[in-house]
Amino acid sequence: MSAVFYTLSISLFDSLSTTQQIIAFVLLLTTAKPLRNAVNYLAGLSGAYFACGIAGYVALDRLRALIAKFFPSMSNISNPVYYQSEFLTGVIMTALAVWYFRRGKLARPGRAHNIILAKLKTMNGPFAFGIGVFISLTSFPVSIPYLLALGKYATLHLSPAAAVGFIALYNVGYAAPMLLVLTIYMYIRFRVEDVSGTLHEKANLLNIHLTTWTLAGFGAFSMVDSGCFFAFGKALVKGRYF
């Protein structure tokens, strides 16, 4: 499997399956200084996540021990067992997508949501930057895709420069949904009369759909990938993710 394809696909999954950082970015575009706050937030988020990746890669022995503690190594199991596990994972992810979508449609923003929106209205650049840093620092230890990617890079025996390059590419993929949102915002900001109100209304719906379709998409991909292995003796994608 191409290391570039692997990096971009797993980083997008990381970003889209944990959407709190994307929703915060969307809500920052509704503040009094939308571009300043959103760009500062993204700089803090991406800078801290990149730094965490470098630190994790440097402390790779401890990182491997952490991964091994919670996830058994897939490199030592046979292909049939691996792809059976992949198919089961796909089924579980698809079921989770259905459950999350049904749950999200019934949920309504609570008091905490309204408090956050009120605080965002008085947001400044440094505070937005700090929020980005905080989200990255707190999410990195439990970001399984990122930890697995760093472990994967170790098996490739990369040079230090190449490792830094792949970690940077991972963060580009992680930031891509927010960059897409920013591009759409720049396009519609002078074409929609109340762009802030529209973003407020769509933020919760965006959260539901991003999480649902990410889980469903990767679940379907996992089932098709493993199905190709059992049907044709060759998986859809060459090489394993884990």
N, C-alpha and C positions, 0 to 999 in steps of 0.2 A: 504494500500500500504506500502511495506517495506520502512522504512526511508532511508536505504542504497541504494536501487534501485532508489528511488526518488532523492536522493542527486547526485548520479553518472549520472543519465540520464539528469537532469536539468543542471548540471555543464558542461557536454559535449555539450549540446545545447548552453549554454552561450559561451563556447570557440569557437565552430565551426561556430556559426552564426555571430560572430564578429571576423573576421579572421586577423585583423591588427596585433595582437600580435603574431600570428603564422607566418605570412609572414615576420615580422621583425626578428623573430627567424631564419627562413630559410636564410634570407639575411645575417645575422651575421655569418652563417656557410660558407660564401664565403669570409670573411675577412682574413687578414694576420694571425691572431691568432684565428681561428674559434672556437675551443673548449673553450678557455678561455673566449672569448667574449660572446658566446652563453650561457655558464653556468652562468656567471655573470649576464647576462640579465635575465635569468630564475629565478635566486635567487632574484633579485630585484623585478621582476614581481610577483612571487608567495608570497614572504615575505610581500610586500605591500598589495597585495590582501587579504591575510590572516589577516593582521592587520586591514584592512578596515572592514572585516567581523566581527571581534571581536568588533571593535568600534561600528559597526551598531547594533550588537546584544545587547551590553550594553545600547545603546541609543534606545532601542526597542520601547518605547512609541512614540518618534518622528518619528521613522521609520514606525510604523503602520499608523501614521497620514499622512505621505508622501505617502504611498501606497494607503491608503483610498482616498486620494485626487485625484488620477489619475485612480484607479481601484476599482470598487465596490466590496464588499465582495461577494464571491460565496457561502459562507457557508449558507446563508439565502435563497437561491433560490432553487426551486425544481429540482429534477434530470432531468426531461424532458427538462426544460429550459437550465440547465447547459450543457447537451449533445448536444442540438441544437446549443448552442454557440460554443461548442468545434468543431462540424462538420463545422460550418461556418468559424471558425478560420483555420481549416485544408484546406478548399477550398482556402482561401486567401493566406495562406502560399505556397500552391502548385502553385498558379498563380504567386506569387512573384518569386518563383524559376524559372519558365519559363521565366519571364521577365528579371530577373537578368542574366540568362545564355545567352539569346539572346543579351542583352546589353553588357555583358562582352566579348563576342566573337568579337564584332565590335570595342571595345575600344582598344586603343593603348597606351603604356606607354608614358607619356608626359615629359616635361622639369623637372618638380618637381621630377619625378621618377629617372631621370638621376643624378640630384643633390644629392639625398639621397644615391644613389649607390656610388657616388664619396666620400661622407662623410664617408660612412661605411668602405672604404678601409683604413682609418687612425684611425679607432675606437680603443679605449683601454678598459681594463676591468672596471675601475670605471665609465667611461662614459656609457658603455653598461648596467651596473647595474642601473645607474641613469635613463636611458631610460625605463627600466623595471618598476621602481618605478613610473615614470611619467605616463606611460600608465595605470597602475593600479589605481592611484589616480584620474585620469581624467575620467576613464571609470566606476568606481564604482558607482558614483551618478546616472548614467543612465543605470546601469546593472539591468534590470528588473528581469531576472531569479534569480540573487543573492539576490536581495531585497525580492522577493517572497519566496525564500528558507529560509531566516532568519525569515520571518514572520511565515512560516510553523513550524519552529523549536520552536517558542514561543508557538504554540498551543499544542505541545507535552509535555510541562512542563518538560523539560530536566534539569538534574543537570548541574551545571557550567562545570564540566569535560566532560559530554556527549555533551554539546553544542559546546565546543571547539573541541571535536573529530569530530563532524559532519562538522564543518566549515573547519577543516583540510582536511577531506575526500572530501569536495566540491572542495578544491583547488588542490587536487590530480587529480580529474576528469578534472578540468579546465586545468591543465598542461599536461594531458595525451597525447593530440595530439602532443605537442612539444617533449615530451619524446619519442614518436613513431618516429618522424622525426629524432631525435638524434640517435636512435637505427639504423635506416636505413642508416643514414650518416656514422656511425661507421662501418657498414658492407660494404658500397660501396666505402669508401674513398680511399682504396688502389686497388680497382677493376675497377674504372672508371678513365680514363686518365685525363679528365678535369672536376673534380667534381664541382668546383666553377662555371665554365661556364654553366654546366648542371643545377645547382640550380638556377642561374640567369634566364635561359630560362624558367624554370618550375615554378618560383615563381608566376607569374601572372596567369598562367593556374591553379595552385594549389588553388589560391584565388577564382577563378571562380567556380571550382568544389566543393571545401569545402562548400562554401556558398550555392551553388545551391542544392547539395545533402542533406545538413542539412535541409534546408527549405522544400525540397520535402519529405524527410524522415519523419520529424516530422509532416508535413501536412498530409501525407498518414496515419501515425499512429493515428493522431487525428480523421480522418474520419473513420478509421476502429474501433477505440475504441468506438466512439459514435454510429457507425452503429451496433456494437454488442449489445449495450444497447437497441436500438430500435427493433432489430431483435429477441434477445433472452432474453431481460429483465435484462441482466447483462453485464457490460462493460468488455472490454478485460483485463484491469488492475483494480484491486480492489482499490477503493478509488479515490479521486480527486487530481489533481495537484494543483488546486488553491482553 
